[in-house]
Amino acid sequence: MITYPAEFNARKEAVFTALAQVDGGGHRLRFPMLSFRDFPQTQARVEAALSRAKKQPKGRLGAALKRWLVRGQYNGARRYFLRHPDRVAVAWNGLGGSRAAFLQGARDAGAAALHAELAPFPGRITLDPVGVNAESGVPQGPEFYTDWAGQDPQRSGDNWRTVGQGMTARVSRRDDVGQSTEALPDTPFLFCPLQVPDDSQVTLFSGWCGGMEGFLSALGQAAMHLPDGWHLRLKEHPSAKQSLRGVIDPLVQSGRVVLDNATDSFAQVAASRAVVTLNSSMGLQAFFHDKPVVTLGCAFFAQPGLVAPARDQTALNRLFQAPQAIGYDPEYRARFMNWLDQVYYPAFHWTEGQPAEADLPGFAAKLAAARAV
């Protein structure tokens, strides 16, 4: 049986329902379980969860209340799973705040835990017992994928490309960001689809850049090293609530950076010579267009050979200085993407108002993997 905090989101609840279906039922926590009898690890666990909370409390009173709540949730979850060690704790994302405290409480009680998150491929879902994004359980290095593929052509061929069919750019929530079919220039350019500034991918995993402003500053410096005739093309995220124009406009004034919020994101990927990203899923999706990718932040796919990781400003400048030389290993990519398709991301199709369709054997395998950790 699984136990999970309620999300009040139909798609997320459908994922939990499918997991419960293959695990003998589910216990939905409409309200958090609270306990204020501490364990020796409570303070450290609470501080770790709070440091990663997406919504940081305002003021001393807000911070005290948030700490009180997360403390109660950690202790409550740990005591619950001490009583029910056979149950699997499942939470959406679970990297910070209350959900992180819930999962950590389960782990400290000796129970299995599973993180759920959207997948970068259509019709798939992330279910990982280790974590999500840069903290996921995706193996690092080509050796694993070479061993996994063996001599099986289904694991080294182009089968993975089918999972990208039907992939479309996000519908914009902003009037100044669209997905039109504007003509793109013939001049060579690098494309950088920007991310939501307060997303956990940016706040937790931006690495040496230190956040969105640091990322844009690094790009501005690197753009000055592009060869004559090249430019860097930026597009703001369709879901970002606030514009980054105040930071972007000075870069545009350099003459080496263009902001194109109008043209379809995947059209810009397809027309580019390479994609540059902090750690956006669009960097992974650029594989379907056979584009070299440069990553600046931490990501499970930021592996040399799959992409060109820029570990510091000097490395980034060097890549921009010779953009035509940025490359990748196509065999490594094929094995990696086939593993994601065939093993890592189980199928999950959900349309509002209709029953979800889930790869139940794949969901069961993820629960088994959680219990094996």
N, C-alpha and C positions, 0 to 999 in steps of 0.2 A: 504494500500500500504506500501511496505517496502522501505527503503533507505539504501544503503550499499556502502562502499568503494570498488572499484574494486580490485581484488586480482591477476588477470592474472595467475590463476591456474585453470585448467579445473574442478577438483573435487570440489573445493570451489565454483566456479561459478555455478556448477550444483546444489549445496545445495541452493544457493541464488535464482536460477531460480525456484526451487520447492517451496520455501517459497513465492516467488512472484506469483506463479501460484494460490496458495490458498488464497492470500490476495489482489487480485485485481490489481496486477501489481507491478513492482519494478522500482526504480530510481537508476541506477548504476552510482556511482560517479567515473568517470575516473580520474578526478583531484580533489584535496581537495577543499572544500569551505573555503575561508579565510576571516577573519574580524579582524581588529586591534583596534576596539573600545571595551575596556575591560568591564567586569562585576565585581562586588565586589569580586566574588569568583575566578576570572581568575587566579591570581598568584598562589593560593593554588592548584588549579586543575592542572595547568601546572607543578608545581614542583612534585606533586604526580605522574603524568603520566611519567615525565622524569625519576624519581627515579626507575621506573619499566621497562624502555625501554630495550629491549634485546640488542640492539646495542647502546652502550653508545658512545657519540661523543668524538673525540680526540682533545685535545687542547682547548684553550679559544675561538678561532674563531668558531670551530666546535660546541662547547657547545652553543655559542650565536646564531648560525644559527638554531640549533635544537630547542632551546627554542622559537625563533621567529616563527618557523614553527608550533610547537605544540600550541603555543598561538593563532596563526591565525586559526588553525583547531578547537580548542575548541570554540572560539568566533563564528566562522563561522557556526559550527554545532548547537550551541545553538540558533543563530538567525534563522537558517533554520527551526528548529523544533518549534520555537515560531510561525513561519508562518504556519507550517504544524503539529500541535499537534496530528493529527489523525494518522500520519505515524509512523511505527515502525523502529527504528534504529537497524540495524543488522551488526555485525562485527565479523571477525574471531578472536577467542581468546579474544582480547580486554582487557587484563590485564595490559598492559603498553604501553607507547609511543603514537603514533598517534591514534591507534584504541581505546585506553582507553580514550583519550581526546574527540574523536568523540562520544562515548557512554555516557560519563559523560555530555557532552554538551546537548545531547538529554534528559537525565534524569533531568538535571537542568532546562530544558525548559518545563518539565512536560510530555514529550513523553515517550512511552514505548521503552525498549531496550532488545536486545536478543543477547547472546553470542553463537557463533557456534564453534565447535571444533570436532576433531576426537574422536571416542568412543573406549574403550578398547575391544569391542566385534566386531567380523566381521559382516559386513552388517548393522551397526548401526551408528548413528550420535548423537552428543551432541548438544542440543538446550536448553539453560538455561537462564532465564531472570535475574538471580542473578549474576552468574559468572561461572567460570570453575575451575576444579581441587579442591583444598582445599577451594575455595571460592564459590563453587557451591551451588545450592539450595537443595542438597540432605539432607533429614532430618537425624538428629543425635539421636541415642538412640533406643533401641528395642521396646519401647512402640508404636511408630508410626507404625512400621511394624506389630506388633501384632494386633493393631486395624485395619490396612488396610487388613490384611489377613482374620480376622474374622474366620468363619467356612468354608470358601471356600477352598476345597482341591487344586484347581488350583493355589492358592496363597501360599500354604505352602508345596507343593510337590516338585518333582524333575523336573518339566517342564523347569526350568531355564537352565538345563544342555544342552538342545538342541541348545541354542544360542552359545555355545562354540564349536559346531561341525565345523570342517574345520579351526580351529584356528591353525596357523602355525607360526613358528619363523620368524622374519624379515630377509629378504635377506641382506647380509652384503655388505657394501660399502668399506670394508677394506680387504686387502689381508691376514692380520694376525688375522682376526676374521671370523669364519665360522660356519656352522651348520651341522657337520658331524655326523655319527652314531658310534662314538667311544664307546668302552666298558667303563662302569663306575665302580668304585671300590665297593666292598661289604661293606667296612667300613662305618659307619654312618657319614653323613655330613650335614651341613646347606649350602644352596645355596643362593648366592646373585648376581642377575643380575644387573650390574651397569647401570646407566643412563647417558645420554649425559650431560657432566659437565655444559654447558652453557644453558641448557633447563630451562624454567621458573619454572618447578617443583623443580629443584635444587636451582636456584638462588633466588626464592621467598619463597619457602615452605620447606626449609631444617630444620627449627626449631633450636633446640639447637645445632645441628651439625655445622651450619654455612657454609655449602657448601660441595662440593665433597671431598676436602682434609680433612675437619673435619670429614666427614662421614667415610672415610677410616681409619682415625686415631682412631675413636671410635670403629670400627670393629676390628682393630688390638689389641686394649686393651682388648676387650671382648673375642677375640679368645683365649687369654691366660687362660681364665677361663673354656674352654671346657673340658669335661672329657677326660681321656686317651682314645685314639683310635678314637676320633672325630676330624674333621677338618672343616674349613670354606672354601667353594669353591666360587671363584669369576669368573665372565665373563664380559668383557668389552662390551659396547653397540655396536651393529653392525653399527650404524649410527654416532658414535662419530668420529669426524674428527682427533682428536689427541689422541694418546695413553696415558694411565695413568701408564705405566710401571714404570716410575720414582718414583711414590708414592707406587705402589703395590709391587715392588721387595723387599723392606725392610720387608714388612709383610710376604712375602713368605719365607724369610730367617729365620723367627721365627720357622718354622716347623709346624705351626698350620693353615697356610693359603695356598691354592692351587689356581693358576690361570689357568683356563681351557677356552681358547678362541676358542677351536676347536669344542667341542661337542655341539650338538643341545640344545638350551636353554630350551625347554620344556622337553627334555629327562632328563636334569639335575634337573628340577623341579620335575619330576615324581620320580626320584631316591632319592631325598633328603628326610630328615626327617622333614624339615621345610624350609620356604623361608624367607630371611631377605631382607628388602628393605628400602630405604629412603621413597619413596612414589610412586614407579613405578607401572604402570598399570599391570605389571606382578605379583605384589602382589595380585591384584584382580583376575587375571587369574589363579593364583595358587588354587583358590577355586574350580575350575573344577577338580583339581587333589586331592581334599580333604586334602590339606596340611595346617598345622598351619602356620601362617604368623606373623613375627615380623616387625613392622614399627618404624622408628626413626623420620621421618619428619611428616609434616602435610598432610593429605589426607582425602577425604570425606569418605573413607572406613576404616580409622584408628580409629575404634570404638571398645572398649573393648567387647569381645564376638565374634565379627567378626574376629579380629586379637588380637595380644598382643602388644599394643603400649608401646615402651620403652621411657619414658619421660625424662630420663637422663642417664648418664653413669653407675651409680650404678644399675639402673633397668635393663639396657642392660647386664651388667656383671652377674646379678642374673639369667636372662633368659638363658644365655649361660652356666652357671654353671650347670643347670639342663635342657638341651634341650629336653630330652624325656618327660618332664612334660608340655611343651608348648602345649596349646590346643585351642579350639574354641567351640562355641555353634552352632551345626549343624542346629537347628531349626531357629535360628536367621539368619544364613547365607541363608537358603532356602527362607525365607520371603524377606530378603533384595535383593537377586539376582532375585527373581521373580518380585519384584517391579521395579528393573532396567530394566528387560526384557520387562515387560508388560506395564510399564508407562513411565519410564524416557528416555530410548533410542529408538526413533522411527527408523523404518527400513529405510535404505538408501543403495542401491546397485549401485555402479558405476564402470564401466569398460571403460578404455580409448577407445574412438572412438565409443562408443555405448550410446544410451539414458539412462539416470539414471532412476532407479526405486525407488520411494519414497513412504512412508506411508503418503499420503496426509492428511488424517484425523488426524494422529499423529502430523504432522507439523502444522496443523490448531490449534490443542490443545495447542501447545507451543506458538503460537502467541497470543492466547486468554489468556494464563497464563501471558505473558509479559504485556498485556494491563491491567490485573487485579492487577499487582503489584503497 
